[in-house]
Amino acid sequence: MHSQKKWTSVHPLWNGLLFLVTCGAMSGCNSKSAPPASTATPALAVAPNAPTPAAVPAPTAPVASTPAPAAPAAPAVPAAPAVPAVPAVKEAPPATAAASPVAPPPAAVAPARKVCEVEFFGSVKYDKPLPPGQKFWVYAVQGDCLAKNPHVLGVTPVNPEGRFGYEVFSSWGADLSFCAGLAESADKPVTIYGKAPGKFHAEAEGEVYFRDIVITPKAGASRTYPQVRNAFEGPPPAPPK
């Protein structure tokens, strides 16, 4: 009984001490709280370069195999009729380029006509005095110089002493003639004229010389000598009537 009173008197003191201790602990917790403990589950350490374990499939329940019903047989397909073989077609040879037209052979060229160089010299014999303003002219003609339309190769005047000399080109093998006529100019009509006697054949290599030709004019019918033309030139057109 005595002991129970003693405990009762000490009990309030013990409670006050416990209260102080509890308050101090609480104040310390409020002033400096510890970090919250992590609730995450720690990761398992994995060895480097360790092979990943393959997943093991879960065992499946055996399935009872039910035989499938047999498919109905397909109807037979009739064979296609045989196709006759197509005969091989022979290919035409490749077309060649069109041949260029053959040039016609050149036309035959006529050989060049040959000419003969002729030099002639002579004199005119006329004893009467010449009319004023007139003189003799010598006509070298291929053919006959007294013909109606003579082919005159060249014409030259006679000097006051009655001498003349000139050069012409005739066709090869032609026969020439020489006439002299008295007039103011070579293209004027003449009434006194004459022809040199003899034959003058022009056919020789180099130059052909006819020397000492003598012409004796006399009066005759009026005539006019045409213009000079080369050895192969045709006659001039006839004057209109």
C-alpha positions in Angstrom: 0.0 0.0 0.0 2.8 2.3 0.8 4.6 1.4 -2.4 1.6 2.3 -4.5 1.4 5.8 -3.1 5.1 6.3 -3.9 4.5 5.4 -7.5 1.6 7.7 -7.7 3.6 10.6 -6.5 6.5 10.0 -8.9 4.3 9.3 -11.9 3.5 13.0 -12.7 7.2 13.8 -12.8 7.9 11.0 -15.1 5.2 12.1 -17.4 6.5 15.7 -17.5 10.1 14.5 -18.4 8.7 12.2 -21.1 6.8 15.2 -22.5 9.9 17.4 -22.7 11.9 14.7 -24.3 9.1 14.1 -26.8 8.8 17.8 -27.6 12.6 18.1 -28.2 12.6 15.2 -30.5 9.7 16.6 -32.4 11.4 20.1 -32.6 14.5 18.5 -34.0 12.6 16.6 -36.6 10.8 19.8 -37.7 14.0 21.8 -38.0 15.9 19.3 -40.0 13.9 16.6 -41.7 15.6 13.6 -43.1 15.2 13.0 -46.9 12.3 10.7 -47.7 13.3 7.2 -48.2 12.9 6.0 -51.8 10.2 3.5 -52.3 11.5 2.5 -55.8 12.6 -1.0 -56.2 16.4 -1.2 -56.7 17.3 -2.1 -60.3 19.0 -5.4 -60.7 22.7 -5.1 -61.8 23.2 -6.4 -65.3 26.6 -7.6 -66.3 28.0 -5.7 -69.3 27.6 -7.5 -72.6 25.6 -10.2 -71.0 23.3 -12.1 -73.4 19.6 -11.4 -73.0 17.9 -14.6 -72.0 15.5 -15.7 -74.7 11.9 -15.8 -73.8 10.6 -19.2 -73.2 7.2 -19.7 -74.7 4.5 -20.8 -72.4 3.4 -24.4 -73.0 0.3 -24.6 -75.1 -2.4 -27.1 -74.6 -2.4 -29.7 -77.3 -5.0 -29.1 -79.9 -6.9 -32.0 -81.2 -6.5 -32.3 -84.9 -9.7 -32.8 -86.8 -9.3 -34.1 -90.3 -10.6 -31.6 -92.9 -13.2 -32.8 -95.3 -11.7 -33.8 -98.6 -12.3 -31.2 -101.4 -14.4 -32.3 -104.3 -12.4 -33.2 -107.3 -12.2 -30.5 -110.0 -13.8 -31.4 -113.4 -11.3 -32.4 -116.1 -10.5 -29.5 -118.5 -10.5 -30.5 -122.1 -7.1 -30.0 -123.8 -6.8 -27.0 -126.1 -6.7 -27.8 -129.8 -3.2 -27.9 -131.3 -2.2 -24.7 -133.0 -0.7 -25.3 -136.5 2.9 -24.2 -136.7 3.4 -20.8 -138.4 5.8 -21.1 -141.3 8.9 -19.0 -140.9 8.8 -15.7 -142.8 12.0 -15.0 -144.6 13.1 -11.4 -143.8 13.8 -9.2 -146.7 17.4 -8.0 -146.9 17.9 -4.5 -145.5 17.3 -1.8 -148.0 20.5 -0.3 -149.2 20.9 3.3 -149.9 19.7 4.4 -153.2 22.6 4.5 -155.6 23.5 7.9 -156.7 22.5 8.6 -160.3 25.4 7.9 -162.7 26.5 11.1 -164.2 26.2 11.0 -168.0 29.4 10.9 -169.9 30.7 14.3 -170.8 29.7 15.5 -174.2 32.2 15.0 -176.9 34.3 18.1 -177.3 34.9 19.1 -180.8 38.6 19.4 -181.5 39.8 22.9 -181.6 39.8 24.3 -185.1 43.2 25.0 -186.4 44.2 28.4 -187.8 47.1 29.5 -190.0 49.0 32.7 -189.5 49.5 34.6 -192.7 51.7 37.6 -193.5 51.4 39.3 -196.8 53.3 42.2 -198.5 52.9 43.9 -201.9 52.1 47.0 -203.9 49.3 48.7 -205.8 49.9 49.9 -209.3 47.8 53.0 -210.3 49.2 55.7 -212.5 46.5 58.4 -212.1 46.4 60.9 -209.3 44.2 60.0 -206.4 41.1 62.1 -205.7 41.4 64.3 -202.6 40.7 62.5 -199.3 40.8 59.1 -200.9 43.3 56.2 -200.8 43.6 52.6 -201.6 42.6 49.9 -199.1 43.8 46.2 -199.4 41.3 43.5 -198.2 42.6 40.1 -197.3 39.7 37.7 -197.9 39.2 34.0 -197.1 37.8 32.9 -200.5 37.2 35.1 -203.5 37.5 38.9 -202.7 35.3 39.7 -205.7 32.4 37.5 -204.5 29.0 39.0 -203.6 29.6 38.8 -199.8 33.3 38.1 -199.2 34.7 36.9 -195.9 37.1 39.7 -195.0 39.8 38.6 -192.5 41.6 42.0 -192.4 42.0 45.3 -194.2 45.0 47.7 -194.3 45.7 51.1 -196.0 48.2 51.5 -198.7 50.9 54.1 -198.0 51.5 57.1 -200.4 54.3 55.1 -202.2 51.8 52.4 -203.0 53.1 49.7 -200.6 51.3 47.6 -198.0 51.9 44.8 -195.6 49.7 43.1 -193.0 49.0 39.9 -191.0 45.8 37.8 -190.7 44.7 34.4 -189.3 42.8 32.2 -191.7 41.3 28.7 -191.2 43.8 25.9 -191.8 44.0 25.0 -195.5 42.0 28.0 -196.7 42.6 29.7 -200.1 43.0 33.5 -199.7 42.7 36.4 -202.1 43.7 40.1 -202.0 41.8 43.0 -203.5 42.5 46.8 -203.4 39.8 49.5 -203.6 39.9 53.3 -203.7 37.7 55.1 -201.1 37.7 57.6 -198.2 37.5 54.7 -195.7 37.5 50.9 -195.8 33.7 50.6 -195.4 32.7 53.0 -198.2 31.6 51.9 -201.6 34.4 51.6 -204.2 34.2 52.0 -208.0 37.9 51.6 -208.7 39.3 48.2 -207.4 41.3 45.2 -208.5 42.3 41.6 -207.5 45.8 40.2 -207.2 46.5 37.4 -209.6 47.7 34.0 -208.3 46.8 31.5 -205.6 47.4 31.9 -201.9 47.0 28.7 -200.0 47.3 29.0 -196.2 48.5 25.6 -194.8 51.8 25.5 -193.1 53.2 25.3 -189.5 54.4 28.6 -188.2 53.8 31.6 -190.4 52.9 31.7 -194.1 54.4 34.5 -196.0 53.0 35.9 -199.3 55.4 38.5 -200.8 55.5 40.7 -203.9 51.8 40.8 -204.3 50.9 43.2 -207.1 47.3 44.6 -207.6 46.3 46.7 -210.6 42.9 48.4 -209.9 40.5 49.6 -212.7 37.1 51.1 -212.8 34.1 48.8 -212.2 30.6 48.5 -210.8 30.2 50.0 -207.3 30.7 47.5 -204.4 31.1 47.7 -200.6 33.3 45.4 -198.6 31.7 44.1 -195.3 33.1 44.3 -191.9 36.1 42.2 -190.7 35.3 38.9 -189.0 37.4 36.0 -187.8 38.2 32.8 -189.8 35.3 30.8 -188.3 32.6 33.5 -187.9 29.5 33.2 -190.1 28.4 35.9 -192.5 26.6 39.0 -191.0 22.8 39.1 -191.4 21.6 40.6 -194.6 20.4 44.2 -194.4 16.6 44.6 -194.5 15.1 45.2 -197.9 
